[in-house]
């Protein structure tokens, strides 16, 4: 925690001439971009996996014709096909999972009053009028039109726009690459539920932004925006 706090402070010092009082917030955005750059190779691999799964659809259709009367055999054959082609149905989840530690590190860093036995100086930093260690509920104490309330309103607008864009992108991708049934019109176990929920995942970010410290919310908003742009480029 103290090493990470020192990293954020040094980044804030570097950005101070450009960003002034919001330098720490800019440092969090920069840190998020660095994390996303580190996992970008995995995102590219996930995109290749998505395209590979789409390319398997003709073979899956052939298996369906061959084993259509035996759902268990068909399901096994489809899973074996994915294994042979080295394609994982859930490979796209890995980039998101690897970002979870960075998010929780920021969450705890801006939720703690002390770091290394000393007062947490990072809690004094702000994004415009909103302290990085406070939550949306704290901003509401001053009213919706207070400085902090307007900062959160801006974040919510950004998240809503990104979520709407991601929703449309997910729907188009799923329409272009539907999950092949495993037999009798049923999808492989679990994938049906995932495909129904996936387009709405970006909207859950609104809830996250509302309940975590502003610093962690900045991480979420930046990462979500990066994801939307990245998916639009990689899956075009």
NUTORTI-918145 format. One line per 2 residues: number of its first residue (from 1); their letters; for each residue y, z, x of N, C-alpha, C. Coordinates in pm, whole numbers. Last residue first. Layout:
% NUTORTI-918145
NUM = A = Y:Z:X:Y:Z:X:Y:Z:X  ...
END
This chain:
% NUTORTI-918145
236 = XX = -513:-3500:-1385:-457:-3622:-1447:-555:-3737:-1439  -579:-3262:-1273:-668:-3312:-1377:-614:-3438:-1446
234 = XX = -380:-3204:-1084:-519:-3219:-1039:-609:-3284:-1144  -140:-3189:-1239:-153:-3284:-1128:-300:-3310:-1095
232 = XX = -190:-2998:-1432:-139:-3128:-1475:-155:-3233:-1366  -264:-2784:-1268:-364:-2847:-1355:-319:-2986:-1401
230 = XX = -14:-2728:-1149:-129:-2764:-1067:-236:-2836:-1150  142:-2649:-1367:179:-2769:-1290:60:-2820:-1210
228 = XX = -4:-2420:-1445:21:-2529:-1540:54:-2659:-1467  2:-2260:-1213:-125:-2309:-1267:-106:-2429:-1359
226 = XX = 275:-2201:-1194:209:-2278:-1088:80:-2339:-1141  299:-2044:-1423:374:-2169:-1413:312:-2260:-1308
224 = XX = 135:-1831:-1349:102:-1910:-1467:173:-2045:-1464  273:-1730:-1126:137:-1782:-1110:98:-1871:-1228
222 = XX = 515:-1648:-1245:514:-1748:-1138:377:-1812:-1123  421:-1458:-1430:497:-1574:-1476:495:-1685:-1371
220 = XX = 292:-1272:-1260:218:-1340:-1366:289:-1468:-1409  506:-1184:-1099:387:-1245:-1039:312:-1327:-1143
218 = XX = 669:-1075:-1294:717:-1190:-1217:601:-1263:-1150  510:-860:-1369:537:-965:-1466:586:-1091:-1397
216 = XX = 527:-702:-1144:398:-763:-1176:414:-876:-1277  801:-636:-1174:754:-702:-1052:620:-772:-1077
214 = XX = 810:-501:-1420:873:-632:-1407:826:-708:-1284  493:-355:-1514:624:-349:-1448:679:-490:-1424
212 = XX = 349:-468:-1832:339:-432:-1690:479:-419:-1632  383:-552:-2095:328:-417:-2072:322:-376:-1926
210 = XX = 480:-813:-2120:545:-706:-2197:500:-566:-2155  312:-973:-1973:450:-958:-1928:518:-839:-1997
208 = XX = 81:-959:-2138:81:-902:-2003:223:-875:-1955  164:-1101:-2364:129:-960:-2376:135:-892:-2239
206 = XX = 200:-1354:-2252:312:-1288:-2319:287:-1138:-2331  -53:-1429:-2172:43:-1391:-2070:163:-1320:-2130
204 = XX = -183:-1528:-2386:-207:-1387:-2357:-111:-1336:-2250  -130:-1796:-2376:-47:-1717:-2465:-68:-1567:-2443
202 = XX = -329:-1897:-2211:-194:-1886:-2157:-104:-1799:-2244  -556:-1906:-2378:-548:-1806:-2272:-405:-1788:-2221
200 = XX = -607:-2097:-2566:-514:-1991:-2604:-488:-1891:-2491  -800:-2271:-2467:-665:-2323:-2490:-562:-2214:-2519
198 = XX = -1034:-2088:-2449:-960:-2135:-2333:-820:-2187:-2364  -1179:-2038:-2682:-1075:-1943:-2642:-983:-2001:-2536
196 = XX = -1362:-2246:-2704:-1274:-2216:-2817:-1156:-2130:-2775  -1495:-2244:-2461:-1418:-2363:-2496:-1323:-2338:-2613
194 = XX = -1624:-1995:-2476:-1524:-2019:-2373:-1435:-2136:-2412  -1804:-2040:-2686:-1699:-1940:-2702:-1587:-1962:-2601
192 = XX = -1963:-2238:-2563:-1893:-2266:-2688:-1778:-2170:-2708  -2076:-2117:-2343:-1973:-2218:-2321:-1897:-2251:-2448
190 = XX = -2274:-1938:-2433:-2149:-1887:-2379:-2039:-1990:-2366  -2538:-2164:-2389:-2498:-2028:-2424:-2369:-1987:-2355
188 = XX = -2442:-2502:-2464:-2507:-2407:-2375:-2454:-2266:-2402  -2416:-2577:-2818:-2373:-2583:-2680:-2453:-2484:-2597
186 = XX = -2606:-2755:-3062:-2561:-2627:-3007:-2524:-2644:-2861  -2722:-2982:-3170:-2578:-2966:-3184:-2523:-2836:-3128
184 = XX = -2986:-2975:-3096:-2954:-2945:-3236:-2805:-2915:-3254  -2880:-2900:-2760:-2986:-2932:-2854:-2950:-2890:-2994
182 = XX = -2663:-2861:-2612:-2792:-2837:-2546:-2907:-2869:-2639  -2384:-3086:-2607:-2474:-2993:-2675:-2605:-2978:-2599
180 = XX = -2128:-3101:-2356:-2244:-3164:-2419:-2333:-3060:-2485  -1791:-3049:-2408:-1915:-2991:-2356:-2034:-3049:-2431
178 = XX = -1567:-3329:-2364:-1633:-3227:-2447:-1761:-3177:-2382  -1321:-3445:-2228:-1447:-3405:-2164:-1516:-3296:-2246
176 = XX = -1111:-3497:-2398:-1156:-3605:-2310:-1292:-3574:-2247  -1079:-3255:-2522:-1108:-3372:-2605:-1163:-3486:-2521
174 = XX = -1016:-3095:-2305:-1141:-3068:-2377:-1179:-3185:-2467  -769:-3207:-2230:-881:-3208:-2135:-1014:-3187:-2207
172 = XX = -615:-3154:-2457:-639:-3293:-2416:-759:-3302:-2322  -618:-2875:-2458:-673:-2948:-2572:-705:-3092:-2534
170 = XX = -486:-2822:-2216:-625:-2780:-2234:-692:-2857:-2349  -229:-2925:-2273:-308:-2981:-2163:-455:-2948:-2179
168 = XX = -146:-2759:-2482:-161:-2902:-2505:-246:-2968:-2399  -146:-2515:-2338:-229:-2532:-2458:-253:-2680:-2484
166 = XX = 47:-2560:-2142:-93:-2540:-2102:-188:-2559:-2219  277:-2575:-2306:238:-2689:-2222:90:-2680:-2184
164 = XX = 275:-2318:-2414:265:-2434:-2503:221:-2558:-2426  306:-2169:-2176:186:-2153:-2257:167:-2271:-2351
162 = XX = 562:-2249:-2095:447:-2279:-2009:317:-2271:-2089  709:-2144:-2312:713:-2288:-2281:593:-2330:-2197
160 = XX = 650:-1870:-2290:616:-1943:-2413:613:-2094:-2388  757:-1812:-2035:613:-1798:-2060:571:-1877:-2183
158 = XX = 1033:-1858:-2083:961:-1936:-1981:810:-1932:-2008  1079:-1664:-2280:1101:-1806:-2310:1025:-1894:-2212
156 = XX = 1024:-1430:-2138:941:-1465:-2253:956:-1613:-2290  1232:-1436:-1949:1093:-1447:-1905:1002:-1489:-2020
154 = XX = 1454:-1404:-2120:1439:-1526:-2040:1297:-1546:-1993  1401:-1148:-2212:1405:-1259:-2308:1389:-1392:-2236
152 = XX = 1429:-1004:-1976:1296:-1017:-2035:1292:-1130:-2137  1706:-1034:-1947:1616:-1079:-1841:1475:-1101:-1897
150 = XX = 1798:-911:-2178:1817:-1055:-2164:1729:-1113:-2053  1737:-644:-2120:1675:-710:-2235:1686:-861:-2226
148 = XX = 1906:-594:-1904:1761:-595:-1883:1689:-666:-1997  2157:-613:-2042:2125:-698:-1928:1976:-709:-1903
146 = XX = 2101:-611:-2403:2143:-549:-2277:2107:-643:-2162  2008:-701:-2639:2112:-780:-2577:2169:-715:-2451
144 = XX = 1825:-510:-2723:1776:-645:-2694:1878:-728:-2618  1873:-186:-2570:1901:-287:-2670:1855:-425:-2626
142 = XX = 1793:5:-2394:1933:-34:-2387:1972:-139:-2488  1527:21:-2451:1609:141:-2472:1758:108:-2470
140 = XX = 1411:-212:-2367:1450:-202:-2508:1536:-80:-2537  1338:-160:-2108:1454:-246:-2131:1503:-235:-2274
138 = XX = 1107:-14:-2153:1222:54:-2093:1350:-26:-2117  945:-215:-2252:980:-104:-2342:1098:-24:-2287
136 = XX = 911:-371:-2024:988:-424:-2136:1032:-313:-2230  942:-146:-1737:871:-236:-1828:964:-282:-1940
134 = XX = 1049:-113:-1388:1048:-79:-1531:975:-185:-1612  1070:-195:-1127:966:-98:-1158:957:-61:-1305
132 = XX = 1285:-362:-1106:1152:-421:-1090:1040:-325:-1126  1550:-337:-1345:1476:-278:-1233:1333:-333:-1227
130 = XX = 1772:-590:-1440:1646:-523:-1476:1577:-468:-1352  1989:-747:-1389:2016:-611:-1439:1889:-531:-1465
128 = XX = 1847:-927:-1137:1973:-918:-1210:1994:-773:-1257  1593:-743:-1069:1612:-884:-1099:1733:-890:-1192
126 = XX = 1614:-487:-812:1630:-541:-947:1617:-692:-949  1503:-187:-642:1537:-329:-646:1537:-380:-790
124 = XX = 1406:67:-647:1549:51:-664:1593:-94:-671  1143:58:-586:1177:79:-726:1326:65:-752
122 = XX = 1121:48:-314:1115:-79:-386:1157:-64:-532  1106:301:-213:1238:237:-214:1239:108:-294
120 = XX = 938:568:-301:919:423:-309:1055:354:-325  944:838:-73:993:778:-198:981:626:-192
118 = XX = 634:891:107:779:881:98:818:816:-34  361:877:121:421:1009:125:572:1008:118
116 = XX = 302:606:89:283:668:220:351:803:234  522:600:-172:436:514:-90:425:577:48
114 = XX = 587:720:-504:586:739:-358:490:640:-294  567:628:-760:695:688:-720:703:705:-569
112 = XX = 420:322:-860:407:447:-784:545:498:-742  440:79:-964:416:186:-1061:412:322:-993
110 = XX = 456:-111:-772:578:-87:-850:556:12:-965  196:-99:-670:309:-79:-580:436:-45:-658
108 = XX = 36:-163:-885:34:-25:-836:154:3:-746  108:-438:-912:117:-344:-1025:126:-201:-975
106 = XX = 42:-548:-665:181:-542:-707:202:-441:-820  -235:-512:-686:-162:-452:-575:-14:-441:-609
104 = XX = -300:-663:-906:-313:-517:-917:-242:-446:-802  -247:-921:-797:-175:-873:-915:-181:-720:-923
102 = XX = -432:-935:-590:-289:-942:-559:-206:-889:-676  -680:-924:-732:-641:-816:-640:-492:-816:-608
100 = XX = -667:-1172:-889:-660:-1042:-953:-622:-930:-856  -714:-1406:-762:-575:-1362:-769:-561:-1222:-829
98 = XX = -979:-1465:-792:-935:-1425:-658:-790:-1378:-657  -993:-1552:-1056:-1050:-1421:-1021:-999:-1372:-886
96 = XX = -879:-1809:-1042:-813:-1703:-1118:-863:-1565:-1079  -1072:-1950:-886:-933:-1933:-839:-859:-1820:-911
94 = XX = -1312:-1923:-1059:-1300:-1857:-929:-1156:-1844:-881  -1336:-2073:-1289:-1288:-1934:-1303:-1256:-1870:-1169
92 = XX = -1451:-2318:-1240:-1306:-2313:-1256:-1250:-2173:-1267  -1725:-2284:-1250:-1659:-2284:-1119:-1509:-2271:-1130
90 = XX = -1897:-2284:-1465:-1792:-2181:-1463:-1715:-2177:-1332  -2088:-2483:-1424:-2006:-2487:-1546:-1888:-2390:-1544
88 = XX = -2115:-2627:-1105:-2122:-2503:-1182:-2034:-2513:-1306  -2311:-2858:-942:-2195:-2845:-1031:-2213:-2718:-1113
86 = XX = -2515:-2976:-791:-2430:-2872:-734:-2298:-2860:-811  -2702:-3133:-901:-2576:-3199:-868:-2475:-3103:-806
84 = XX = -2894:-2938:-947:-2923:-3051:-857:-2796:-3119:-811  -2765:-2776:-1137:-2803:-2721:-1006:-2828:-2833:-905
82 = XX = -2738:-2950:-1353:-2618:-2894:-1291:-2649:-2840:-1151  -3012:-2988:-1402:-2928:-3102:-1363:-2800:-3053:-1295
80 = XX = -3086:-2735:-1485:-3143:-2789:-1361:-3061:-2907:-1310  -2947:-2725:-1726:-2912:-2631:-1619:-2966:-2679:-1485
78 = XX = -3087:-2926:-1861:-2943:-2941:-1838:-2898:-2848:-1725  -3344:-2818:-1872:-3322:-2943:-1800:-3175:-2964:-1768
76 = XX = -3303:-2593:-2032:-3348:-2575:-1895:-3320:-2700:-1812  -3231:-2720:-2272:-3138:-2629:-2206:-3174:-2610:-2060
74 = XX = -3469:-2858:-2324:-3345:-2930:-2302:-3244:-2843:-2228  -3648:-2652:-2370:-3671:-2742:-2257:-3544:-2820:-2222
72 = XX = -3529:-2545:-2599:-3543:-2462:-2480:-3564:-2548:-2356  -3538:-2760:-2788:-3410:-2706:-2740:-3423:-2624:-2612
70 = XX = -3708:-3022:-2840:-3744:-2898:-2771:-3617:-2837:-2710  -3620:-3257:-2934:-3702:-3176:-3025:-3744:-3043:-2963
68 = XX = -3481:-3373:-2721:-3408:-3331:-2840:-3487:-3242:-2934  -3547:-3470:-2474:-3597:-3338:-2511:-3532:-3285:-2638
66 = XX = -3436:-3730:-2464:-3573:-3706:-2416:-3630:-3575:-2468  -3178:-3711:-2554:-3269:-3804:-2622:-3415:-3773:-2588
64 = XX = -3086:-3528:-2368:-3086:-3492:-2509:-3179:-3583:-2589  -3099:-3674:-2136:-3186:-3558:-2150:-3196:-3515:-2296
62 = XX = -2894:-3854:-2197:-3031:-3903:-2179:-3132:-3789:-2193  -2676:-3683:-2198:-2710:-3754:-2322:-2853:-3807:-2315
60 = XX = -2674:-3615:-1932:-2704:-3511:-2031:-2742:-3574:-2164  -2599:-3856:-1822:-2731:-3802:-1789:-2772:-3695:-1889
58 = XX = -2337:-3881:-1931:-2442:-3980:-1964:-2583:-3930:-1935  -2212:-3641:-1816:-2234:-3655:-1960:-2337:-3762:-1995
56 = XX = -2141:-3620:-1552:-2281:-3590:-1587:-2312:-3616:-1734  -1871:-3658:-1536:-1956:-3770:-1493:-2102:-3748:-1530
54 = XX = -1783:-3406:-1610:-1759:-3517:-1701:-1849:-3635:-1667  -1855:-3269:-1383:-1923:-3236:-1508:-1902:-3347:-1611
52 = XX = -1677:-3385:-1203:-1820:-3407:-1183:-1898:-3375:-1311  -1438:-3289:-1298:-1461:-3433:-1305:-1610:-3465:-1288
50 = XX = -1482:-3018:-1240:-1456:-3060:-1377:-1484:-3209:-1394  -1502:-3029:-960:-1617:-2987:-1040:-1604:-3030:-1185
48 = XX = -1244:-3099:-893:-1352:-3194:-863:-1476:-3160:-944  -1123:-2863:-977:-1088:-2989:-1043:-1195:-3094:-1017
46 = XX = -1234:-2684:-797:-1261:-2666:-939:-1231:-2794:-1017  -1120:-2779:-562:-1265:-2787:-577:-1304:-2772:-724
44 = XX = -856:-2716:-614:-892:-2857:-598:-1043:-2875:-615  -882:-2440:-615:-838:-2507:-737:-873:-2656:-732
42 = XX = -950:-2396:-351:-1049:-2365:-455:-1012:-2432:-587  -707:-2472:-226:-831:-2548:-199:-941:-2521:-303
40 = XX = -533:-2267:-335:-524:-2406:-381:-648:-2488:-347  -523:-2015:-243:-637:-2045:-331:-634:-2190:-380
38 = XX = -291:-2029:-86:-418:-1989:-24:-538:-2026:-111  -97:-2089:-274:-129:-2188:-170:-263:-2157:-104
36 = XX = -95:-1851:-416:-143:-1971:-483:-175:-2082:-383  18:-1683:-221:-117:-1656:-272:-175:-1782:-336
34 = XX = 271:-1803:-200:182:-1801:-84:37:-1775:-125  372:-1754:-455:352:-1893:-412:258:-1900:-292
32 = XX = 390:-1476:-441:300:-1539:-538:269:-1683:-498  589:-1451:-246:455:-1397:-220:353:-1462:-314
30 = XX = 804:-1561:-390:756:-1627:-268:614:-1580:-234  828:-1370:-592:801:-1509:-629:745:-1584:-508
28 = XX = 890:-1151:-431:767:-1149:-511:729:-1290:-554  1136:-1232:-330:1026:-1209:-236:891:-1208:-311
26 = XX = 1291:-1231:-559:1262:-1360:-496:1146:-1347:-398  1299:-954:-590:1236:-1036:-694:1200:-1173:-639
24 = XX = 1443:-890:-360:1305:-841:-373:1229:-920:-480  1693:-1012:-414:1611:-1060:-303:1466:-1014:-314
22 = XX = 1892:-962:-594:1761:-1002:-649:1666:-1050:-540  2122:-920:-456:2055:-803:-511:1917:-835:-567
20 = XX = 2086:-1218:-268:2162:-1097:-293:2078:-983:-346  1974:-1459:-199:1947:-1406:-333:2021:-1276:-364
18 = XX = 2050:-1532:61:2046:-1633:-45:2045:-1572:-184  2041:-1301:220:2161:-1386:223:2166:-1488:110
16 = XX = 1776:-1198:150:1899:-1131:108:2022:-1222:113  1543:-1295:250:1602:-1368:138:1736:-1311:92
14 = XX = 1477:-1111:446:1496:-1251:484:1569:-1330:375  1446:-881:291:1552:-885:391:1583:-1030:432
12 = XX = 1220:-953:144:1347:-932:74:1464:-938:172  1031:-955:348:1061:-1080:278:1195:-1070:205
10 = XX = 1036:-681:405:1076:-778:507:1110:-913:445  943:-572:163:1076:-536:212:1125:-638:315
8 = XX = 685:-680:153:781:-716:49:923:-687:95  577:-551:381:582:-696:373:686:-742:270
6 = XX = 590:-283:305:669:-328:420:683:-479:419  404:-286:100:544:-253:69:635:-300:181
4 = XX = 176:-340:250:222:-440:153:368:-414:116  159:-105:397:169:-234:466:224:-340:372
2 = XX = 129:86:195:249:89:279:269:-41:353  -121:0:84:0:0:0:126:0:88
END
